[in-house]
Amino acid sequence: MREILNEILQLQTKLYQEFPPRVLPQASEAQIEALEKKLGFKLPPSYHEFLKIYNGWKNFGVLNLFGTEDFFSDWTAKRIASFKDVDAGAPFEKGAIPFAMGDDANHFWAFDPKTKSPSGELDIVDWDYGHEESRLHSLTEFFEKELI
């Protein structure tokens, strides 16, 4: 995964010079375990691996990929509240757990906890205006899609 992330970082640095990507240092195992405890479930292996490389990625295009401290931050709570206003809460009523959000009040990516695979991966869903736009089977697939 590190190789894919480095390629994306280089590409986004060239594309988004006005708002360049900013990656945060890796999360510790203790930070990841504390997040899992708060969430009430084990993170998908691909997301765990991402956090061991970068503990969040600001300006991932128009989104911010959450680090361990972002899931329960005030900013995230405000974004979820604004999505509920726009989307009538549809994704959250279905159990969506966001891991990538931006300032746009209509679009985010979330884990679908109802889709756990035997390997522990969760589907990730692209939500736009409360509707499922696309579905991928792991964060690795999400990153690979960024390079296409």
C-alpha positions as a LaTeX table, in Angstrom:
\begin{tabular}{lrrr}
\hline
Residue & $x$ (\AA) & $y$ (\AA) & $z$ (\AA) \\
\hline
Met1 & 0.00 & 0.00 & 0.00 \\
Arg2 & 2.86 & 2.40 & 0.75 \\
Glu3 & 3.88 & 2.42 & $-2.92$ \\
Ile4 & 0.34 & 3.28 & $-4.06$ \\
Leu5 & 0.05 & 6.05 & $-1.45$ \\
Asn6 & 3.38 & 7.54 & $-2.51$ \\
Glu7 & 2.25 & 7.58 & $-6.17$ \\
Ile8 & $-1.02$ & 9.29 & $-5.24$ \\
Leu9 & 0.80 & 11.82 & $-3.07$ \\
Gln10 & 3.17 & 12.72 & $-5.91$ \\
Leu11 & 0.29 & 13.00 & $-8.39$ \\
Gln12 & $-1.88$ & 15.12 & $-6.09$ \\
Thr13 & 1.05 & 17.39 & $-5.21$ \\
Lys14 & 1.38 & 18.20 & $-8.93$ \\
Leu15 & $-2.38$ & 18.54 & $-9.53$ \\
Tyr16 & $-3.39$ & 20.51 & $-6.45$ \\
Gln17 & $-0.62$ & 23.07 & $-6.05$ \\
Glu18 & $-2.94$ & 25.69 & $-4.56$ \\
Phe19 & $-4.17$ & 23.27 & $-1.86$ \\
Pro20 & $-1.47$ & 20.60 & $-1.70$ \\
Pro21 & $-2.07$ & 17.31 & 0.08 \\
Arg22 & $-0.82$ & 17.07 & 3.64 \\
Val23 & $-0.19$ & 13.67 & 5.19 \\
Leu24 & 0.22 & 13.17 & 8.91 \\
Pro25 & 2.80 & 10.89 & 10.58 \\
Gln26 & 1.81 & 7.28 & 11.16 \\
Ala27 & $-0.55$ & 6.33 & 13.97 \\
Ser28 & 0.70 & 4.23 & 16.83 \\
Glu29 & $-0.85$ & 0.87 & 17.56 \\
Ala30 & $-2.23$ & 2.38 & 20.80 \\
Gln31 & $-3.98$ & 5.16 & 18.85 \\
Ile32 & $-5.52$ & 2.62 & 16.46 \\
Glu33 & $-6.66$ & 0.38 & 19.33 \\
Ala34 & $-8.21$ & 3.37 & 21.13 \\
Leu35 & $-10.12$ & 4.31 & 17.96 \\
Glu36 & $-11.36$ & 0.74 & 17.51 \\
Lys37 & $-12.57$ & 0.73 & 21.10 \\
Lys38 & $-14.48$ & 4.00 & 20.56 \\
Leu39 & $-15.96$ & 2.75 & 17.27 \\
Gly40 & $-16.87$ & $-0.61$ & 18.78 \\
Phe41 & $-15.33$ & $-2.70$ & 16.00 \\
Lys42 & $-11.99$ & $-3.62$ & 14.44 \\
Leu43 & $-10.97$ & $-1.39$ & 11.56 \\
Pro44 & $-10.71$ & $-3.06$ & 8.16 \\
Pro45 & $-7.17$ & $-4.33$ & 7.55 \\
Ser46 & $-6.62$ & $-1.92$ & 4.65 \\
Tyr47 & $-7.58$ & 1.10 & 6.78 \\
His48 & $-5.41$ & $-0.15$ & 9.65 \\
Glu49 & $-2.53$ & $-0.38$ & 7.19 \\
Phe50 & $-3.25$ & 3.16 & 5.92 \\
Leu51 & $-3.13$ & 4.53 & 9.48 \\
Lys52 & 0.20 & 2.78 & 10.09 \\
Ile53 & 1.56 & 4.78 & 7.11 \\
Tyr54 & $-0.35$ & 8.07 & 7.48 \\
Asn55 & $-2.55$ & 9.07 & 10.40 \\
Gly56 & $-4.81$ & 11.07 & 8.11 \\
Trp57 & $-4.51$ & 12.86 & 4.80 \\
Lys58 & $-5.68$ & 16.45 & 4.50 \\
Asn59 & $-6.63$ & 17.73 & 1.04 \\
Phe60 & $-7.00$ & 14.32 & $-0.57$ \\
Gly61 & $-8.48$ & 16.11 & $-3.55$ \\
Val62 & $-11.53$ & 17.78 & $-2.02$ \\
Leu63 & $-11.74$ & 15.37 & 0.91 \\
Asn64 & $-9.89$ & 14.73 & 4.14 \\
Leu65 & $-9.13$ & 11.08 & 4.91 \\
Phe66 & $-9.58$ & 10.61 & 8.63 \\
Gly67 & $-6.79$ & 9.89 & 11.03 \\
Thr68 & $-7.42$ & 8.38 & 14.44 \\
Glu69 & $-8.38$ & 11.72 & 16.00 \\
Asp70 & $-10.80$ & 12.76 & 13.24 \\
Phe71 & $-13.62$ & 10.23 & 13.68 \\
Phe72 & $-14.91$ & 11.94 & 16.82 \\
Ser73 & $-13.70$ & 15.52 & 16.30 \\
Asp74 & $-15.96$ & 18.57 & 16.56 \\
Trp75 & $-15.39$ & 19.23 & 12.84 \\
Thr76 & $-16.61$ & 15.73 & 11.95 \\
Ala77 & $-19.66$ & 16.06 & 14.21 \\
Lys78 & $-20.57$ & 19.35 & 12.50 \\
Arg79 & $-20.10$ & 17.80 & 9.04 \\
Ile80 & $-22.31$ & 14.83 & 9.95 \\
Ala81 & $-24.97$ & 17.20 & 11.27 \\
Ser82 & $-24.88$ & 19.16 & 8.00 \\
Phe83 & $-25.14$ & 15.93 & 5.97 \\
Lys84 & $-28.14$ & 14.89 & 8.02 \\
Asp85 & $-29.78$ & 18.22 & 7.12 \\
Val86 & $-29.05$ & 17.76 & 3.41 \\
Asp87 & $-29.54$ & 14.00 & 3.13 \\
Ala88 & $-32.26$ & 13.45 & 5.72 \\
Gly89 & $-29.75$ & 11.20 & 7.51 \\
Ala90 & $-30.20$ & 8.38 & 5.00 \\
Pro91 & $-26.63$ & 7.05 & 5.00 \\
Phe92 & $-26.30$ & 7.32 & 8.77 \\
Glu93 & $-29.63$ & 5.60 & 9.34 \\
Lys94 & $-28.15$ & 2.73 & 7.30 \\
Gly95 & $-25.12$ & 2.62 & 9.61 \\
Ala96 & $-22.61$ & 4.48 & 7.43 \\
Ile97 & $-19.37$ & 5.32 & 9.25 \\
Pro98 & $-17.65$ & 8.17 & 7.40 \\
Phe99 & $-13.89$ & 8.11 & 6.94 \\
Ala100 & $-13.47$ & 10.78 & 4.24 \\
Met101 & $-15.25$ & 14.14 & 4.22 \\
Gly102 & $-14.69$ & 17.61 & 2.90 \\
Asp103 & $-16.41$ & 20.94 & 3.22 \\
Asp104 & $-18.99$ & 20.04 & 0.56 \\
Ala105 & $-22.21$ & 19.31 & 2.42 \\
Asn106 & $-23.28$ & 16.66 & $-0.07$ \\
His107 & $-20.47$ & 14.14 & $-0.54$ \\
Phe108 & $-18.45$ & 11.72 & 1.60 \\
Trp109 & $-17.04$ & 8.18 & 1.70 \\
Ala110 & $-18.05$ & 5.77 & 4.46 \\
Phe111 & $-17.58$ & 2.23 & 5.69 \\
Asp112 & $-20.60$ & $-0.06$ & 5.45 \\
Pro113 & $-20.34$ & $-2.16$ & 8.63 \\
Lys114 & $-22.96$ & $-4.61$ & 7.33 \\
Thr115 & $-20.59$ & $-5.93$ & 4.66 \\
Lys116 & $-17.69$ & $-7.45$ & 6.58 \\
Ser117 & $-15.79$ & $-9.93$ & 4.41 \\
Pro118 & $-14.04$ & $-13.04$ & 5.78 \\
Ser119 & $-10.76$ & $-11.06$ & 5.62 \\
Gly120 & $-12.25$ & $-8.32$ & 7.80 \\
Glu121 & $-12.62$ & $-5.73$ & 5.04 \\
Leu122 & $-15.72$ & $-3.53$ & 4.92 \\
Asp123 & $-17.22$ & $-2.15$ & 1.73 \\
Ile124 & $-16.66$ & 1.55 & 1.30 \\
Val125 & $-19.45$ & 3.61 & $-0.18$ \\
Asp126 & $-19.34$ & 6.90 & $-2.05$ \\
Trp127 & $-22.38$ & 8.87 & $-0.80$ \\
Asp128 & $-23.61$ & 11.91 & $-2.70$ \\
Tyr129 & $-26.83$ & 13.72 & $-1.75$ \\
Gly130 & $-27.79$ & 10.73 & 0.41 \\
His131 & $-27.54$ & 8.27 & $-2.48$ \\
Glu132 & $-25.00$ & 5.54 & $-3.02$ \\
Glu133 & $-22.92$ & 6.51 & $-6.05$ \\
Ser134 & $-20.42$ & 3.66 & $-5.99$ \\
Arg135 & $-19.20$ & 0.84 & $-3.78$ \\
Leu136 & $-15.72$ & $-0.64$ & $-3.43$ \\
His137 & $-14.61$ & $-3.62$ & $-1.37$ \\
Ser138 & $-11.57$ & $-2.17$ & 0.41 \\
Leu139 & $-9.59$ & 0.97 & 0.97 \\
Thr140 & $-6.85$ & $-0.55$ & $-1.19$ \\
Glu141 & $-9.33$ & $-0.68$ & $-4.08$ \\
Phe142 & $-10.23$ & 2.97 & $-3.36$ \\
Phe143 & $-6.57$ & 4.00 & $-3.61$ \\
Glu144 & $-5.99$ & 1.91 & $-6.74$ \\
Lys145 & $-8.99$ & 3.66 & $-8.34$ \\
Glu146 & $-7.30$ & 7.02 & $-7.67$ \\
Leu147 & $-4.44$ & 6.01 & $-9.98$ \\
Ile148 & $-6.66$ & 5.10 & $-12.94$ \\
\hline
\end{tabular}
